[in-house]
Amino acid sequence: MKKKLFILLFLLSFPSALYVLLSVGKTNFIHLPYYGEKELAKNGHDTIYQTIAPFSFINQDGKIITDKYYDGKIYVVDYFFTTCKTICPKMTTELLRVQDKFAYTNGLVEILSHTVDPENDSVPVLKAYSEMVHADTKTWNFVTGDKKQLYEMARHSYLLNALKGDGGPDDFIHSELFVLIDKEKHIRGIYDGTNIKAVSNLIDDIKVLIAEFMIKEKKNNNEKSPAE
C-alpha cells in the first residue's frame, strides 16, 4: 500500500514521468470522472458528455472573453464578489496557489473568476481587485457581464448551485466550489475552494489532465503520420 502511494505521489509530482510511463504502457491510466449529463452517441459505442455552453463576458481589462478563448486549455472556474469578507478571500488564496503551480505551462492552465455581483463589480473594480490580490491576468480572467447569463452558466454549465433562480435582483449565488474544465470543455472535477487539501487534490488532477491530453495528442499524431 505504501509503495503504491509513493508511486502515485511521484507521478503526480512529475507529470513528465507520468507521461513517459503511460506512453509505454507500464502503468494503468488514472482517469478523472466526467460530471453532468451524458448520452450515448448514434454509433452506439461512444459517450457524449456535457460540455460548457457558449458565453461572452468582459474581463478586468475591458476585453470580451468568450468560450472560444478557452479552446484547447484546461481551466479552473469559480464565482466570487469583490466585497466578500467570508469565503472569497480563502478561495482567492487557494487560486493563487493554483496560478503559481502552473505558471510553467504558459497558458495551458488558466483561471476564470466570475462575479456574482455585476452591478457593483464593474471593469475598474475587477481591475483593482486583480491587482490587489497579485493575480497574473495573462492566465487569470475576472469577468463581469449580464447577471442572468452569469447565473445561468453557474447553474447549468458549471453545476455550482442546485437552487433554482432567475438571475433577478433577489437572486444570489454564493458558492465555495471550484470547477475543473478540460481541453474539450467537459467538467472533470468539483472541489471545495476553501479547503487546502481539496485544492491540493485539484492541483493533482490538473497534472493528470495534462498527462491525459499529452498522451491523446501523441496518439493522434501517430495516427496521422504516414506508414513507414
C-alpha positions as CSV (number, residue, x, y, z in Angstrom):
1,M,0.0,0.0,0.0
2,K,2.8,2.4,0.9
3,K,4.6,1.5,-2.3
4,K,1.5,2.3,-4.4
5,L,1.1,5.6,-2.6
6,F,4.7,6.5,-3.2
7,I,4.4,5.8,-6.9
8,L,1.2,7.8,-7.2
9,L,2.7,10.8,-5.4
10,F,5.8,10.6,-7.6
11,L,3.8,10.5,-10.8
12,L,1.6,13.4,-9.7
13,S,4.6,15.5,-8.7
14,F,6.3,14.9,-12.0
15,P,3.8,14.9,-14.9
16,S,6.6,14.2,-17.4
17,A,7.3,10.9,-15.6
18,L,3.6,10.1,-15.7
19,Y,3.5,10.7,-19.4
20,V,6.5,8.5,-20.1
21,L,5.2,5.6,-18.1
22,L,1.8,5.8,-19.6
23,S,3.1,6.1,-23.1
24,V,4.9,2.8,-22.9
25,G,2.0,1.1,-21.1
26,K,3.8,0.3,-17.9
27,T,1.0,1.5,-15.6
28,N,-2.7,1.9,-15.6
29,F,-4.0,5.4,-16.5
30,I,-5.6,7.5,-13.8
31,H,-9.0,8.5,-15.2
32,L,-10.8,11.5,-13.8
33,P,-14.7,11.3,-13.9
34,Y,-16.9,13.3,-16.1
35,Y,-19.7,15.4,-14.5
36,G,-23.1,16.4,-15.7
37,E,-25.5,14.7,-18.2
38,K,-24.3,12.2,-20.7
39,E,-25.8,10.3,-23.6
40,L,-24.9,7.5,-26.0
41,A,-23.7,8.6,-29.4
42,K,-25.5,7.5,-32.5
43,N,-22.8,4.9,-33.2
44,G,-23.9,3.1,-30.0
45,H,-20.4,3.0,-28.6
46,D,-19.1,6.4,-27.7
47,T,-20.4,8.5,-24.8
48,I,-21.2,12.2,-25.3
49,Y,-20.5,14.2,-22.1
50,Q,-21.9,17.6,-21.1
51,T,-19.9,20.5,-22.4
52,I,-19.7,24.1,-21.3
53,A,-22.2,26.4,-23.1
54,P,-21.0,29.3,-25.2
55,F,-20.6,32.6,-23.2
56,S,-19.4,36.1,-23.6
57,F,-18.3,38.3,-20.7
58,I,-16.0,41.3,-20.1
59,N,-12.8,40.9,-18.2
60,Q,-10.8,43.3,-15.9
61,D,-9.1,44.9,-18.9
62,G,-12.4,45.6,-20.7
63,K,-11.8,42.8,-23.2
64,I,-14.5,40.4,-24.3
65,I,-13.8,36.9,-23.2
66,T,-15.8,34.1,-24.8
67,D,-15.8,30.3,-24.6
68,K,-13.6,30.3,-27.7
69,Y,-10.7,31.8,-25.7
70,Y,-10.5,28.6,-23.7
71,D,-10.4,26.3,-26.7
72,G,-7.6,23.8,-26.0
73,K,-7.0,25.0,-22.5
74,I,-7.5,23.5,-19.0
75,Y,-9.2,26.0,-16.7
76,V,-10.5,26.4,-13.2
77,V,-13.8,28.2,-12.6
78,D,-15.1,30.0,-9.5
79,Y,-17.8,32.5,-8.6
80,F,-17.0,35.4,-6.2
81,F,-17.6,39.0,-5.5
82,T,-15.0,41.7,-4.6
83,T,-16.6,42.8,-1.3
84,C,-17.0,39.3,0.1
85,K,-15.4,39.1,3.5
86,T,-16.1,35.4,4.3
87,I,-15.2,32.6,1.9
88,C,-13.9,34.6,-1.1
89,P,-10.5,35.7,0.4
90,K,-9.8,32.0,1.2
91,M,-10.8,31.0,-2.3
92,T,-8.5,33.7,-3.8
93,T,-5.6,32.5,-1.7
94,E,-6.1,29.0,-3.0
95,L,-6.4,30.1,-6.6
96,L,-3.1,32.0,-6.2
97,R,-1.6,28.6,-5.3
98,V,-3.0,27.1,-8.5
99,Q,-1.8,30.0,-10.5
100,D,1.8,29.7,-9.2
101,K,1.9,25.9,-9.5
102,F,1.1,26.0,-13.2
103,A,2.8,29.2,-14.3
104,Y,5.3,27.0,-16.2
105,T,2.5,25.8,-18.6
106,N,2.5,29.3,-20.3
107,G,-1.3,29.5,-20.5
108,L,-2.3,25.8,-20.9
109,V,-3.8,26.1,-17.4
110,E,-5.9,29.2,-16.6
111,I,-8.4,30.5,-14.1
112,L,-11.7,32.1,-14.8
113,S,-13.4,34.0,-11.9
114,H,-17.0,35.2,-12.4
115,T,-18.5,37.9,-10.3
116,V,-21.9,37.2,-8.7
117,D,-22.4,40.9,-8.2
118,P,-22.1,42.5,-11.6
119,E,-24.0,45.6,-10.5
120,N,-21.1,46.6,-8.3
121,D,-18.2,44.6,-9.7
122,S,-17.5,46.8,-12.8
123,V,-14.4,46.5,-15.0
124,P,-12.4,49.1,-13.0
125,V,-13.4,47.3,-9.7
126,L,-12.3,44.0,-11.1
127,K,-9.0,45.5,-12.3
128,A,-8.3,46.9,-8.9
129,Y,-9.1,43.6,-7.2
130,S,-6.9,41.6,-9.6
131,E,-4.0,44.0,-8.8
132,M,-4.7,43.9,-5.0
133,V,-4.5,40.0,-4.9
134,H,-1.5,39.9,-7.3
135,A,-3.2,37.8,-9.9
136,D,-1.4,37.2,-13.2
137,T,-4.0,38.4,-15.6
138,K,-2.2,36.8,-18.5
139,T,-3.7,33.5,-17.3
140,W,-6.4,34.6,-14.8
141,N,-9.6,36.5,-16.0
142,F,-12.0,38.2,-13.7
143,V,-15.2,38.7,-15.6
144,T,-18.5,40.6,-15.3
145,G,-21.5,40.9,-17.6
146,D,-25.2,40.2,-17.7
147,K,-26.3,38.7,-14.4
148,K,-28.8,36.3,-15.9
149,Q,-26.1,34.8,-18.2
150,L,-23.6,34.7,-15.3
151,Y,-26.0,32.8,-13.1
152,E,-27.3,30.6,-16.0
153,M,-23.7,29.5,-16.6
154,A,-23.1,28.8,-12.9
155,R,-26.2,26.6,-12.5
156,H,-26.4,24.8,-15.8
157,S,-22.9,24.7,-17.3
158,Y,-20.8,24.6,-14.1
159,L,-23.3,22.8,-11.9
160,L,-22.4,25.1,-9.0
161,N,-25.8,25.7,-7.4
162,A,-28.8,23.4,-7.2
163,L,-31.1,26.1,-6.0
164,K,-33.4,27.5,-8.7
165,G,-33.2,31.1,-9.6
166,D,-33.8,33.5,-12.5
167,G,-30.8,35.8,-12.2
168,G,-33.1,38.6,-11.0
169,P,-32.4,41.3,-8.4
170,D,-33.2,39.0,-5.5
171,D,-31.2,36.0,-6.8
172,F,-27.8,35.4,-5.3
173,I,-25.2,32.6,-5.7
174,H,-22.5,32.3,-3.0
175,S,-20.5,29.1,-3.7
176,E,-17.2,28.0,-2.3
177,L,-16.7,25.5,-5.2
178,F,-14.0,25.3,-7.9
179,V,-14.8,23.6,-11.1
180,L,-12.1,21.9,-13.3
181,I,-12.7,22.1,-17.0
182,D,-10.7,20.0,-19.5
183,K,-9.5,21.0,-23.0
184,E,-12.7,19.7,-24.6
185,K,-14.8,21.8,-22.2
186,H,-16.0,18.9,-20.0
187,I,-16.3,19.2,-16.2
188,R,-13.7,16.8,-14.7
189,G,-13.8,17.8,-11.0
190,I,-15.6,19.9,-8.4
191,Y,-13.7,21.0,-5.2
192,D,-14.1,23.0,-2.0
193,G,-12.1,26.1,-2.7
194,T,-11.8,26.9,1.0
195,N,-10.2,23.6,1.8
196,I,-6.4,23.3,1.4
197,K,-6.5,19.5,0.9
198,A,-9.3,19.7,-1.6
199,V,-7.3,22.3,-3.7
200,S,-4.2,20.1,-3.4
201,N,-6.4,17.3,-5.0
202,L,-7.4,19.8,-7.7
203,I,-3.7,20.5,-8.4
204,D,-3.0,16.8,-8.7
205,D,-6.0,16.3,-11.0
206,I,-4.8,19.1,-13.3
207,K,-1.5,17.3,-13.6
208,V,-3.4,14.1,-14.6
209,L,-5.3,16.1,-17.3
210,I,-2.1,17.5,-18.7
211,A,-0.7,13.9,-19.0
212,E,-4.0,12.7,-20.4
213,F,-4.0,15.1,-23.2
214,M,-0.3,14.7,-23.9
215,I,-1.0,11.0,-24.5
216,K,-4.1,11.8,-26.6
217,E,-2.2,14.2,-28.8
218,K,0.7,11.8,-29.2
219,K,-1.7,9.1,-30.3
220,N,-3.4,11.4,-32.8
221,N,-0.1,12.5,-34.2
222,N,1.0,8.8,-34.6
223,E,-2.3,8.0,-36.4
224,K,-1.7,11.0,-38.8
225,S,1.9,10.0,-39.6
226,P,2.3,8.1,-42.9
227,A,3.1,4.5,-42.5
228,E,6.8,3.6,-42.9
